[in-house]
């Protein structure tokens, strides 16, 4: 009888325990349902978050209380603390506010609000650090480049399925240049924190053989910039001339060792001005955070050079001339594919150049620019004597001009084509003297090359055993002919005034078109700011 009573009491205890478990489980389920419903309400006004959470039945990814969610939250908050290292608009992500909310949020409503806030901040941060803060073409129409935006829903989904810290590390550009720019950014922030580079160089030109009170100032400033060891001597000697020339070479200036107005202006740039160039360069790197091509042509407009890069190594380099700093002449930024070269090219003068530059000359003298042929709409030659040029204006001029292949052709003897809406290409030129100048912004927008034949040979490597012989054979005909590239490279026309180096000081270039200033102004409006470290 006692045994039966014991079994009965045990059964009652088990039943009570099961009831308690079921009660707790039911409460937990009710709480989870309440959280999902609250999250659905929080994200209802955000199309991105609404789509992401609807696909997972509004289950949380941050505030559900699991260890995985805690790791995700910790990794993201750590990334936000480092957002300034990437020159991002730190305040816009509200990292400190989110961190406080993570520590204090309680109750379904607060947790749902925090869930939505973390996901929105993550989506914005991921987009900015991966592909840039700005829309490039909105800064200026001269930047014809689309940032490589990833779908934010897909990014959130990939993040949830990945190791949080590793995923966050994968978002910024992985290029060596981006990493080196970040290093230069940190260095400049320390320079600013320590008070900058000291006194600026003033006065007139300084050169070999002179003695001036400004020479020790020059020595000190060069030393702080990484050139020479300073000193108190007022004499401009040969060692100082060599350091000036080295600085000039590194900054795209004619290395004559003379501190004239151009060199002095660059020497006197402040650390904050250089930092703004680095910040802009980092944003431009994010705009091109995608494979550039194992074989590609890199034309840095303010650097006045074109390079062929194969498997990460520069295999050919030449000086270039780019567009003048005029609204109608500035070389745009964009990328395309070089499909072919034209040997012995005809120059079909663009209508804009015909009407803007040549029509006024023809109105003054019908025999002006006699090396150019006058053609009607059907391509038939027209006698200049039969045309009353004075009766036409730029809006109704019905003729076009053409220059047949010849040694003096404006395009030289070869042009390199990557068909694009801007009608921009690389080409030879009969005007070689411009390549001796430090700054070379003289064209109508196309890129002239100092060594076009060698560039052609480099491009033809791999599709013929003797590139030079093939090219010269075609050239010798004197006739225009097209030579297609079997391994067509990508062409990137870029604008980088800050060029970090794996070793030694970074190099800088003048903002010849004022584009960096436009980009930096837009970044500032978006919330990016310069900072100083230490000091």
Buried (B, 14 or more C-beta within 10 A) or exposed (E): EEEEEEEEEEEEEEEEEEEEEEEEEEEEEEEBEBBBEBBBBBBEEBEBBBBBBEEBEBBBBBBBEEEEBBEBBBBBBBBBEEBBBBBBBBBBBBBEEBBEBBEEBEEBBBBBBBBBBBBBBBBBBBBBBBBBBBBBBEBBEBBBBEBEEBEBBEBBBBBBEEEBBEBBEEBBBEBEBBBBBBBBBEBBBBBBBBEBBEBBBEEEEBBBEBEBEBBBBBBBBBBBBEBBEBBEEBEBBEEBBBBBBBBBEBBBBBBBBBBBEBBBEBBBBBBBBBBBBBBBBBBBBBBBBEEBBEBBBBBBBBBBBBBBBBEEEEEBBBBBBBBBEEEEBBBBBBBBBBBBBBBBBBBBBBEBBBBEEBBEEBBEEBEBBEEBBBBEEEEEEBEBEEBEBEEBEEEEBEBBBBBBBEEEBBBBBBBBBBEBEBEBBBBBBEEEEBBEEBBBBBBBBBBBBBBBBBBBBBBBBEEBEEBEEBBBEBBEEBEEBEBEBEEBBBBBBBBBBBBBEEEEBBBBBBBBBEBBEBBBEBBBEBEBEBBBBEE
